[in-house]
Amino acid sequence: MPTQTDASAVMAVAPAPPAEAVRHFAALLAHETDCWDVHEALAHGPVDFVLLDVRSPQAYAAGHVDGAVSLAHREIDESTLDRFGPDARYVVYCAGPHCNGADRAALRLAELGRPVKKMIGGVTGWLDEGFTLVAGAATPQEQEIQP
């Protein structure tokens, strides 16, 4: 086994013990999902979550995940969530890794007692996977989507 002075930059800090790694990665999966899994659920079901695009309405209109509901993170409160019902589960996304809108939205949803996951990568990750966006402002029908 290399000494710390012989270790690569990767192993200069030792990996966490396996039990600690299990807790860490299980927690990540409880809080996050990825673009591929969201795409698969939307394409093949079940869609057992409300997908919220938490960017501005203008960003949503420019291009969003088909099936997402536009609800800017600043607008999330009990009244804007009523249409989804008390048992809804949420997945939120924003522009991408450079944006904390999804984190803000997830925090707000959790504070309101709503189960939530963040779609890591956001729009950037979605496009990186080769998936497409649809353009257009939210219609009243899109805003009423329920899982």
C-alpha positions as CSV (number, residue, x, y, z in Angstrom):
1,M,0.0,0.0,0.0
2,P,1.5,3.4,-0.9
3,T,2.3,5.9,1.7
4,Q,0.6,9.3,1.6
5,T,3.7,10.7,-0.1
6,D,3.5,7.9,-2.7
7,A,-0.2,8.2,-3.2
8,S,-1.9,9.6,-6.3
9,A,-3.9,12.8,-5.9
10,V,-7.0,10.5,-6.1
11,M,-5.9,8.5,-3.0
12,A,-4.1,11.2,-1.1
13,V,-7.3,11.3,1.0
14,A,-8.3,7.8,1.7
15,P,-11.7,6.5,0.7
16,A,-14.4,6.5,3.4
17,P,-14.9,3.2,5.2
18,P,-17.5,1.1,3.3
19,A,-20.3,1.5,6.0
20,E,-19.9,5.3,5.8
21,A,-19.9,5.1,2.0
22,V,-23.2,3.1,2.1
23,R,-24.8,5.8,4.2
24,H,-23.5,8.6,2.0
25,F,-24.6,7.1,-1.3
26,A,-27.9,5.9,0.0
27,A,-28.6,9.5,1.1
28,L,-27.6,10.8,-2.3
29,L,-30.1,8.5,-4.0
30,A,-32.8,9.4,-1.6
31,H,-32.3,13.1,-2.5
32,E,-31.4,12.9,-6.2
33,T,-32.3,11.2,-9.4
34,D,-30.8,11.5,-12.9
35,C,-32.0,12.6,-16.3
36,W,-31.9,9.1,-17.7
37,D,-34.3,7.7,-15.0
38,V,-36.7,10.7,-15.4
39,H,-36.7,10.2,-19.1
40,E,-37.4,6.5,-18.8
41,A,-40.3,7.1,-16.4
42,L,-41.8,9.8,-18.7
43,A,-41.4,7.5,-21.7
44,H,-42.5,4.2,-20.3
45,G,-44.1,4.9,-16.9
46,P,-45.0,4.9,-14.2
47,V,-44.9,8.6,-13.8
48,D,-45.4,8.7,-10.1
49,F,-44.1,12.2,-9.5
50,V,-44.7,15.8,-10.6
51,L,-41.8,17.1,-12.6
52,L,-41.3,20.8,-11.8
53,D,-39.3,23.1,-14.0
54,V,-38.4,25.7,-11.4
55,R,-36.8,28.2,-13.8
56,S,-38.5,31.4,-14.9
57,P,-41.6,31.1,-17.2
58,Q,-39.4,32.7,-19.9
59,A,-36.8,30.0,-19.6
60,Y,-39.5,27.3,-19.5
61,A,-41.0,28.7,-22.7
62,A,-37.7,28.7,-24.5
63,G,-37.3,24.9,-23.8
64,H,-38.3,22.4,-21.2
65,V,-38.7,18.7,-20.6
66,D,-41.9,17.5,-22.1
67,G,-44.2,16.7,-19.3
68,A,-42.7,19.2,-16.9
69,V,-44.9,21.8,-15.1
70,S,-43.6,25.3,-14.9
71,L,-43.4,26.6,-11.3
72,A,-40.6,29.0,-10.6
73,H,-38.8,28.2,-7.3
74,R,-39.8,31.6,-5.9
75,E,-43.5,30.8,-6.4
76,I,-43.6,27.6,-4.5
77,D,-46.0,27.7,-1.6
78,E,-49.0,25.8,-0.3
79,S,-51.4,27.6,-2.7
80,T,-49.3,26.8,-5.8
81,L,-49.0,23.2,-4.8
82,D,-52.7,22.6,-4.0
83,R,-53.5,21.5,-7.5
84,F,-51.2,18.5,-7.1
85,G,-52.8,17.1,-4.0
86,P,-51.3,16.3,-0.6
87,D,-49.7,13.0,-1.6
88,A,-47.8,14.2,-4.7
89,R,-44.1,13.5,-4.9
90,Y,-41.9,16.0,-6.8
91,V,-38.8,16.0,-8.9
92,V,-37.3,19.4,-9.5
93,Y,-34.8,20.7,-12.1
94,C,-33.3,24.0,-13.2
95,A,-30.8,25.1,-15.8
96,G,-28.0,22.8,-14.7
97,P,-25.1,22.3,-12.3
98,H,-24.3,26.0,-12.4
99,C,-27.8,26.9,-11.1
100,N,-29.1,26.5,-7.5
101,G,-32.7,27.0,-8.4
102,A,-33.4,23.2,-8.0
103,D,-31.8,23.2,-4.6
104,R,-33.9,26.2,-3.5
105,A,-37.0,24.5,-4.8
106,A,-36.2,21.2,-3.1
107,L,-35.5,23.0,0.1
108,R,-38.8,24.9,-0.1
109,L,-40.8,21.7,-0.9
110,A,-39.2,19.9,2.0
111,E,-39.9,22.8,4.3
112,L,-43.6,22.5,3.2
113,G,-43.5,18.8,4.1
114,R,-43.5,17.6,0.5
115,P,-41.3,14.6,-0.7
116,V,-38.8,15.8,-3.3
117,K,-35.8,14.8,-5.3
118,K,-33.6,16.9,-7.5
119,M,-32.9,15.9,-11.1
120,I,-29.1,16.3,-11.2
121,G,-27.8,18.0,-14.3
122,G,-31.0,19.9,-15.0
123,V,-31.5,21.1,-18.6
124,T,-27.8,20.8,-19.2
125,G,-27.7,17.2,-18.2
126,W,-30.9,16.5,-20.1
127,L,-29.3,17.8,-23.3
128,D,-26.0,16.0,-22.6
129,E,-27.9,12.7,-22.5
130,G,-29.2,13.4,-26.0
131,F,-32.8,14.1,-25.0
132,T,-34.8,16.9,-26.5
133,L,-36.6,19.9,-25.1
134,V,-40.0,21.3,-26.2
135,A,-40.6,25.0,-26.5
136,G,-43.7,27.0,-25.6
137,A,-45.3,28.6,-22.7
138,A,-47.2,26.5,-20.2
139,T,-50.8,25.9,-21.0
140,P,-53.5,25.6,-18.4
141,Q,-53.7,21.9,-19.2
142,E,-50.0,21.4,-18.6
143,Q,-50.3,23.2,-15.3
144,E,-52.9,20.8,-14.1
145,I,-50.9,17.6,-14.7
146,Q,-51.0,15.2,-11.8
147,P,-49.2,12.0,-11.3
